[in-house]
Amino acid sequence: MWDLNIFLYLRDNFLKTNNQMNNKQIITLAVVAVAALAIGYFIGSGTTSGIKSEGQITMNSQDDSLNYFLGLNMGYSLAEAPWEVNAELINSGIAQVVNDSSSFDAMTAQSVFRDLNMAISANEAAKAEVASMENIEVGIAFLEENGKRDGVSTTASGLQYEVVTEGDGPRPTAESTVSVYYEGTLTDGTVFDGNFDGGEPISFPLNGVIPGWTEGLQLMTQGSTYKLYIPSNLGYGPRDSGPIPGNSVLIFKVQLLTVE
């Protein structure tokens, strides 16, 4: 029987042996190693006989469900791995350990995997840095041209804004709490967030968001809709933030609903 305590033991001890590594590497290695050990258990216990389709799988107990959904979670985790995942090679490695036919012991395998993963991470970081520097040039060119358009104003900080509709309510201060509808896009038109399409308004203290929002919304009156063009230094800076690449200019359409 697969005991959740064994899973936690393996996870925790794996993390202890990798305490010099960064968080991303630890998470990647822990997911792969612990899930691989779990699937190794399934193969060794005879609960699998080749890959089955969903229609061929029968779950008669809680253990069956745990085994299957742990496998699904491993698959989803590996889908985001920063290398090309080959399920056949992964299965071969698991089977060799289960059958005691591998020429690599656990410490050697872990060391090689760690070195490879660190090399991949370094390569990804280098690519991200190059892309981030390119985004600076793209952003500067975009803001320079955008600032020439009729109706676009530029503040001393470099923030640009455009009035879509002007309201007649109060203006917020940096200490205000506001509620808004918004849509965020990159300069290439990619939408990365928003709630205009049937979402609920969001509320937040104005001094708790990126500087471009703190400054930009203080220019607005309640009931207004503006477009804010936010330089990267007033946004999320040089680091990637979810779907937002580092050093990106951000474009937000914002409707200011309430000011408190």
C-alpha positions in Angstrom: 0.0 0.0 0.0 1.3 3.5 -1.0 1.4 5.4 2.3 1.2 9.2 2.1 3.7 9.4 5.0 6.3 7.7 2.7 5.6 10.2 0.0 6.2 13.1 2.5 9.3 11.4 3.8 10.8 11.1 0.4 9.8 14.7 -0.5 11.2 16.2 2.7 14.5 14.2 2.6 15.0 15.0 -1.1 14.7 18.7 -0.3 17.1 18.5 2.6 19.8 17.0 0.3 19.4 19.9 -2.1 19.3 22.8 0.2 22.1 24.6 -1.7 20.0 24.8 -4.9 17.6 27.6 -5.8 13.8 27.2 -5.3 13.0 26.6 -9.0 15.5 23.7 -9.2 14.4 22.2 -5.9 10.7 22.2 -7.0 11.5 20.7 -10.4 13.8 18.0 -9.0 11.4 17.2 -6.1 8.4 16.8 -8.4 10.3 14.6 -10.9 12.1 12.5 -8.2 9.2 11.9 -5.9 6.7 11.3 -8.7 9.1 8.9 -10.4 9.6 7.0 -7.2 5.8 6.7 -6.9 5.4 5.4 -10.4 8.3 3.1 -9.7 6.2 1.7 -6.9 3.2 1.2 -9.2 5.3 -0.7 -11.7 7.0 -2.8 -9.0 3.7 -3.7 -7.4 2.2 -5.0 -10.7 -0.6 -2.4 -10.8 0.3 -1.4 -14.3 0.8 -3.4 -17.5 1.7 -0.8 -20.1 0.0 2.6 -20.7 -3.8 2.4 -20.6 -6.3 4.8 -22.0 -8.8 6.5 -19.7 -11.5 4.0 -20.8 -9.3 1.1 -19.7 -8.6 2.3 -16.2 -10.7 1.0 -13.4 -10.4 2.5 -9.9 -11.7 0.2 -7.3 -10.2 1.8 -4.2 -8.8 5.0 -2.8 -5.4 3.6 -3.4 -6.2 3.2 -7.1 -7.4 6.8 -7.3 -4.3 8.0 -5.5 -2.0 6.2 -7.9 -3.8 7.4 -11.0 -4.1 11.0 -10.0 -0.5 11.2 -8.7 0.5 10.0 -12.2 -1.7 12.8 -13.8 -0.1 15.4 -11.5 3.4 14.2 -12.5 2.4 14.5 -16.2 1.1 18.1 -15.7 4.2 19.0 -13.7 6.5 17.6 -16.4 4.6 19.5 -19.1 6.2 22.6 -17.7 9.7 21.2 -17.4 12.3 23.4 -19.1 13.5 20.5 -21.4 11.9 18.2 -23.9 10.1 15.5 -22.0 10.4 12.0 -23.4 8.0 9.6 -21.5 9.7 6.5 -22.9 13.1 7.4 -21.5 11.5 8.3 -18.1 9.8 5.0 -18.0 13.0 3.2 -19.0 14.9 4.8 -16.1 12.1 3.9 -13.7 12.0 0.3 -14.9 15.8 -0.1 -14.7 15.8 1.0 -11.0 12.8 -1.2 -10.2 14.5 -4.2 -11.9 17.9 -3.4 -10.4 19.5 -3.2 -13.8 20.8 0.3 -13.8 24.6 1.0 -13.8 23.9 4.3 -12.0 23.4 4.4 -8.2 21.0 6.8 -6.7 23.6 9.4 -5.7 25.2 9.4 -9.2 21.8 9.7 -10.9 20.8 12.5 -8.7 24.2 14.3 -9.2 24.0 14.0 -13.0 20.3 15.1 -13.1 21.2 18.1 -10.8 24.1 19.2 -13.1 21.9 18.9 -16.2 19.0 20.7 -14.7 21.3 23.5 -13.5 22.8 23.8 -17.0 19.3 24.1 -18.5 18.3 26.7 -15.9 21.4 28.7 -16.6 20.6 28.6 -20.4 17.0 29.6 -19.8 18.2 32.5 -17.6 20.6 33.7 -20.3 17.8 33.6 -22.9 15.5 35.5 -20.6 18.2 38.1 -20.0 18.7 38.6 -23.7 14.9 38.9 -24.3 14.6 41.3 -21.4 17.3 43.6 -22.9 15.5 43.5 -26.2 12.3 44.4 -24.5 13.9 47.6 -23.2 14.7 48.7 -26.8 11.2 47.7 -28.0 9.6 49.6 -25.1 11.6 52.8 -25.7 10.6 52.8 -29.3 7.0 52.1 -28.6 6.7 54.9 -26.0 8.5 57.4 -28.2 6.0 56.8 -31.0 3.0 56.5 -28.8 3.8 59.8 -27.1 3.4 61.6 -30.4 -0.2 60.6 -30.9 -3.0 63.1 -30.3 -4.6 62.6 -26.9 -1.6 60.9 -25.3 0.0 62.8 -22.4 3.3 61.9 -20.7 4.1 62.7 -17.1 7.5 63.5 -15.6 8.0 59.9 -14.6 7.5 58.7 -18.1 4.0 57.3 -17.6 1.7 57.9 -20.6 -2.1 58.2 -20.4 -5.0 58.7 -22.7 -8.5 59.7 -21.7 -11.2 57.4 -23.1 -14.1 58.9 -21.1 -13.9 61.4 -18.3 -16.0 61.0 -15.2 -17.2 63.6 -12.7 -16.5 61.9 -9.4 -13.7 62.4 -6.9 -10.0 61.7 -7.6 -8.3 59.0 -5.4 -5.2 59.7 -3.4 -2.3 57.2 -2.9 -4.1 56.2 0.4 -7.4 55.5 -1.3 -9.0 52.1 -1.9 -10.4 51.8 -5.4 -12.5 49.3 -7.4 -11.9 49.0 -11.1 -12.5 47.1 -14.3 -9.4 46.7 -16.3 -7.6 44.9 -19.2 -3.9 44.5 -19.4 -2.0 44.0 -22.7 1.5 43.9 -24.0 2.6 46.2 -26.8 2.1 43.3 -29.4 -1.6 43.2 -28.3 -1.3 40.1 -26.2 -3.9 40.2 -23.4 -2.4 39.0 -20.1 -5.1 39.8 -17.6 -8.4 41.6 -17.1 -12.0 41.5 -16.0 -14.0 43.6 -18.5 -15.5 40.5 -20.1 -18.0 39.6 -17.4 -15.6 39.5 -14.5 -16.1 41.0 -11.0 -14.6 44.4 -10.2 -11.4 44.2 -8.2 -10.7 46.4 -5.1 -7.3 47.3 -3.8 -5.4 50.0 -1.9 -3.8 52.3 -4.4 -0.5 52.3 -2.5 -0.2 48.5 -2.8 0.1 48.1 -6.6 2.8 48.9 -9.2 3.9 52.5 -9.4 2.3 53.0 -12.8 -1.1 52.2 -11.3 -0.6 54.3 -8.2 0.3 57.3 -10.3 -2.1 56.7 -13.2 -5.3 56.2 -11.2 -4.6 59.4 -9.2 -5.0 61.3 -12.5 -8.5 59.8 -13.0 -11.9 60.9 -11.6 -14.4 58.3 -10.4 -16.4 57.1 -13.5 -13.5 57.7 -15.9 -11.9 55.2 -18.3 -8.3 55.8 -19.2 -5.6 53.9 -21.1 -2.3 53.8 -19.2 1.0 53.1 -21.0 3.4 52.1 -18.2 7.2 51.9 -18.7 8.8 48.8 -17.3 10.5 50.7 -14.5 6.9 51.7 -13.3 5.7 48.2 -13.9 7.3 44.8 -13.1 10.9 45.7 -14.0 13.5 43.4 -15.5 12.1 40.1 -14.1 9.4 37.9 -15.8 6.1 38.1 -13.9 3.9 35.2 -15.0 2.9 35.9 -18.6 4.6 39.3 -18.6 8.2 39.2 -19.9 10.9 41.2 -18.1 11.2 44.9 -19.1 7.8 45.0 -20.8 5.8 48.1 -21.4 2.3 47.5 -20.1 -0.9 48.9 -21.5 -3.9 49.0 -19.2 -7.4 50.1 -20.0 -8.9 51.0 -16.6 -12.4 52.1 -15.6 -12.5 53.6 -12.2 -15.7 52.6 -10.5 -15.4 53.7 -6.9 -13.1 55.6 -4.6 -13.0 55.2 -0.8 
